[in-house]
Amino acid sequence: MTQAANTYRQFDRVLARCRDLFVKKYRDYGTAWRVLRPSSLTDQIQIKARRIRTIQETGVQQVQDSIESEFVGIINYSVMALIQLELPPGAPEEMDLDEVLTLYDHQVARAKALLKRKNHDYGEAWRVMRVSSITDLILMKLLRLKQIEENNGHTLVSEGREANYLDILIYAFFALVLLEEKEKTES
């Protein structure tokens, strides 16, 4: 099996884990997240990424949620933001699970297609990165997103909000794979 084929299998497995948590949270809370504007979702992702960076820098955490669970949260919040951007104004806040999962799966398919295109051009370059660098890239993308949001979604020459959320989702996937592989080599 090629390294790229392995990456796509890993993507499917990691995103299935994220989807499973998304479904469980739907059963607990429904679509309460639909009240959040994309800018609020950007802030939620930033909170998670900043927590990851703080733990990486200090080596200390006082809340039991793992770094891995924070990267899963970043993926799910990115999917929520992408859904919010695609839904028309005035779309109902309450949605049934099948409808939400169709939208979730659509965004994940978009991310996987982008991953394939980028992997074609860059190869598996992400596999030699540090997780801390991936965290920094996520934080940079969040700062870009906030600037785009301040500009009411308009850019002159840069990618828009959707591209940044897709990149964040993919970076969080990279981090989860690298953390998993590091854990395997240490055990």
N, C-alpha and C positions, 0 to 999 in steps of 0.2 A: 504494500500500500504506500502511495506517495505521501510525503509530508503534508501537502495541500489537502489530500483526501482525508487524512487524519484530522486536520484542522476543521474541516466541514463536519465530520462526525462529532468532534468535540463541541462545535458550535451547537449542533442539534441537541446534544446531551445537556449542555449548560443552559440553553434557552428553554428546554423542557423543564428543568429544575425551576427556573425563574417563572415560567408559566404556571407550574403547579402552585407555587406560593401566591401568585396573582389570583388564581382560582380560589384558594383558601381565604385570601383576604376579601375577595368578592363575597364569599359566603358569610363572612363576618360583618362586612361593612357595605355591601352593595357597590354602587358606583358613586359613593360620596366624593371621590376624587374628581368627579366631573365639575364640581363647583370651583376647582382651582384653575386659574388662568395659566397659560404656558409660563408666564414670568414667575408665578408662584412655584411651579414645578421646577423651574430653573433654580430657584432658591433652595428647594428641598434637595436637589441633587448636589448643590454647592455645600450644604450642611454636611451631607454624607461624605463628600470628597475631602472637605476640611478636617473632618474627624479622622478619616483614614490618614491624612498627612500628619496630623498631630500625633497619632499613635506611631506612625513610621519614624517620626523625628524624636519622640521621647521614649519610645519603647514601653510606655505605660498606658494602660487603659483602665478606667474605673467603671465603665458600663460594660456589661457582659456581651453585647452584640459584637460578633466577630467582624474582622475586616472583610472576610468573604461575604458575610450577610449584607454588609454595606455596599459592596459591589453589585450584589444581586438587586438591592434596592435601587441603585443607580440605573441598572438596566430597566427595571420595571417603571421607574419614574420617567425614563427617556421614552419608553413605549407610550406611556400615558400622554406625555407632551406631544408626541407625534400624532396620536389619535386626536387630541384636542385641536391641533393645527388643521387637521383634515376635516373635522366635523363642521358643518355649516353653522353660522350664528343661529341661536335659538333652538339648536338640537336639544332634545330632552335630556335632562340630567340623569334620570333613571333609565337604565337599559337592562335588557335581560342578558343572562350569561352567554347564550349562544351568539348574540349580536356583538357583545364586547369581545368574545374570543375570536370572532371573525376579523374584527378590527385589529386585535392584538397580533394574530397570526400574519395578517397583511404587513404590518410594520416589521415584524421579525423577518419575513421573506424579503422585504426591501433591504434590511440590514445585511442579510446573508448574501444577497446579490451584490451589494456594494463591497462586502468583504472579499468576495471572489474576484471582483474587478481590481481591487487594491492589491490583493495577494498576487495576482497575475503580474502587476507592475513592480511591486516591492519585494516579491518573494515572501519568505517567512522571516523578514527582518525583525519583526516584533519579538520573536523568540529569544533574541539576544538582549532585549531591553530589560531594565530593572523595573520592578513593580512601582517603585517610587517615581520613576520617570513617567510611567503611564498615569499615575495619580496627578503629576504636574501637568501633563497634557490635557487631562480632563478639566483641571482647574483653569487652564488657559482657554479651553473651548467655552467654559462657563463665563469667563470674563468677556469673550467675544460675543456670546449670546446676550449677555446683559447690555452690551453696547448696541447690538442690533435691536434689542427690545427698546432701548432708549430712543433709537431712531425709528420707532414704529414699524420695525420689520424691514426697513429699506436698507439696501447696501448699494455701493457704487460698483465695486469690482469683486466683492467677496461672496462666498457661499452664504446662503441664508440660514434661517433657524433650523429647518429640517435637516440640512446637511450636518450641522453641528450636533444635533441630538443623535443622528445616526452614528457619527464618529464617536461620541461619548459612549453609546451602547457598545460599539465594537471595542473600544479601549477597555471598558469594564470586562468584557468577555476575555480579552487578552490577559488582563490581570488575574482573573479567576483561573484560567488555564495555567498560567505561570505559578501561581500559588499552589495549585494542586500538584503540579509536577515537582515543585520544590519539596512539598510535604512527602511525596513518594520517595524522592532520593534521600531524604533525611531519616526515613523510617526503616 
